[in-house]
Amino acid sequence: MLDKKARIRTSREYRNVFEKGKRFSGRFLIVYYVENALNDNRFGFITNKKIGIAVIRNRIKRQLRAIVRKYQGQVRTKHDIVLVARAGIGKSSFEGMEKDYISIMKKAGLFARNANNIN
């Protein structure tokens, strides 16, 4: 579980990321991000009913949180980042989601300079 300070929690915070942020798409994920005034990153996760039933949506969110925790130290700080799951993610493997996350974060320039040795 991410700490409370590491989560985007209100609809106003989500709206801010969607309206003012940049967007990068991958096969399974869409990443929106915007700079924040804090010293840390905050993450939000969205899965809609196109993904599947609640059990599947919650599993996807748990897996995405695990991926974020794994690479949290390598992401540049001071950003609000929202991960939106796309419809095909329910049939993907954990490794597929992880590769998609890494490629999107690299494309967005959100990985720190010393994170070049990531897959």
Protein Blocks (a to p, Z undefined) as FASTA:
>chain_A
ZZfklpcfbfklmmmmmmmmccdddfkbccdddddfbfbdcddddddfklocfklmmmmm
mmmmmmmmmmmmmpcghiacdddddfklmmpcfklmmmmmmmmmmmnopacfklmmgZZ
